[in-house]
């Protein structure tokens, strides 16, 4: 009975994490500028991956594999926000502004201003 409850909880976490990852991937493709795309990527890194890792941890007995999954989660929690911040900060230094996404898109398409497609 308890094993079946753990399996159900694990599958709920795995499916929820997968749905968050799919929605985040669609967001990365569909969102208009760099800063909103970073938000979609951040959701995938923290939300989706953590649910997937927790679901996988429930599928294993408490052994070395569970410890490895925990270490992966710790590394993701430390590096994903740092990477998103570094990308956003470099975009700000490069001249992109989160207040004006239309201007950012024209900056992204700077190679196509002369009628030439790169």
C-alpha positions as CSV (number, residue, x, y, z in Angstrom):
1,X,0.0,0.0,0.0
2,X,2.7,2.4,1.0
3,X,4.8,1.5,-2.1
4,X,1.9,2.2,-4.4
5,X,1.4,5.6,-2.8
6,X,5.1,6.4,-3.3
7,X,4.8,5.3,-6.9
8,X,1.8,7.5,-7.5
9,X,3.5,10.5,-5.9
10,X,6.6,9.9,-7.9
11,X,4.6,9.8,-11.2
12,X,2.7,12.9,-10.3
13,X,6.1,14.7,-9.7
14,X,7.6,13.3,-12.9
15,X,4.6,14.3,-15.0
16,X,4.4,17.8,-13.4
17,X,8.1,18.4,-13.9
18,X,7.8,17.3,-17.6
19,X,4.9,19.6,-18.2
20,X,6.8,22.5,-16.6
21,X,9.8,21.7,-18.9
22,X,7.6,21.6,-22.0
23,X,5.8,24.9,-21.1
24,X,9.2,26.5,-20.4
25,X,10.6,25.3,-23.7
26,X,7.6,26.8,-25.5
27,X,8.1,30.0,-23.6
28,X,11.7,30.2,-24.6
29,X,10.7,30.0,-28.2
30,X,7.6,32.2,-28.1
31,X,8.6,35.0,-25.7
32,X,9.7,38.3,-27.4
33,X,13.0,39.3,-25.8
34,X,16.0,38.1,-23.9
35,X,14.8,39.0,-20.4
36,X,11.4,37.2,-20.7
37,X,13.1,34.2,-22.3
38,X,15.4,34.1,-19.3
39,X,12.4,33.8,-17.1
40,X,11.2,30.8,-19.1
41,X,14.6,29.2,-18.8
42,X,14.7,29.9,-15.1
43,X,11.4,28.1,-14.6
44,X,12.8,25.0,-16.4
45,X,16.0,25.0,-14.4
46,X,14.5,25.4,-11.0
47,X,10.9,24.2,-11.1
48,X,10.9,21.5,-13.7
49,X,14.2,20.0,-12.9
50,X,13.6,19.9,-9.2
51,X,10.3,18.2,-9.6
52,X,11.9,15.6,-12.0
53,X,14.7,15.0,-9.6
54,X,12.4,14.6,-6.6
55,X,10.2,12.2,-8.6
56,X,13.3,10.1,-9.5
57,X,14.5,10.2,-5.9
58,X,11.2,8.7,-4.8
59,X,11.7,5.9,-7.4
60,X,15.0,4.8,-5.8
61,X,15.6,3.3,-2.5
62,X,17.7,5.5,-0.2
63,X,21.1,4.7,-1.6
64,X,23.9,6.2,-3.6
65,X,21.6,7.1,-6.4
66,X,19.5,9.2,-4.1
67,X,22.6,11.0,-2.9
68,X,23.7,11.7,-6.5
69,X,20.2,13.1,-7.3
70,X,20.5,15.4,-4.2
71,X,23.9,16.6,-5.3
72,X,22.6,17.4,-8.8
73,X,19.7,19.3,-7.2
74,X,22.2,21.3,-5.1
75,X,24.3,22.1,-8.1
76,X,21.3,23.2,-10.1
77,X,20.0,25.4,-7.3
78,X,23.4,27.1,-7.1
79,X,24.3,27.5,-10.8
80,X,21.0,28.2,-12.6
81,X,20.2,31.5,-10.9
82,X,23.8,32.6,-11.2
83,X,23.9,31.8,-14.9
84,X,20.6,33.7,-15.5
85,X,21.9,36.7,-13.6
86,X,25.1,36.7,-15.5
87,X,23.3,36.6,-18.9
88,X,20.9,39.4,-17.8
89,X,23.7,41.5,-16.4
90,X,25.8,41.2,-19.6
91,X,22.7,42.0,-21.7
92,X,22.2,45.2,-19.6
93,X,25.9,46.1,-20.0
94,X,25.5,45.4,-23.8
95,X,22.7,48.0,-24.0
96,X,19.5,45.9,-23.9
97,X,16.8,47.3,-21.6
98,X,14.0,45.3,-19.9
99,X,11.7,48.3,-20.0
100,X,11.7,48.5,-23.9
101,X,11.4,45.0,-25.5
102,X,10.6,46.5,-28.9
103,X,13.9,48.3,-29.0
104,X,15.6,45.0,-27.9
105,X,14.2,43.2,-30.9
106,X,15.5,45.8,-33.3
107,X,18.9,45.5,-31.7
108,X,18.7,41.7,-32.1
109,X,18.0,42.1,-35.8
110,X,20.8,44.7,-36.3
111,X,22.4,42.5,-39.0
112,X,19.2,42.7,-41.1
113,X,18.9,46.5,-41.1
114,X,20.5,47.0,-44.5
115,X,18.2,44.5,-46.2
116,X,20.7,41.7,-45.9
117,X,19.9,38.5,-44.0
118,X,22.7,37.0,-42.2
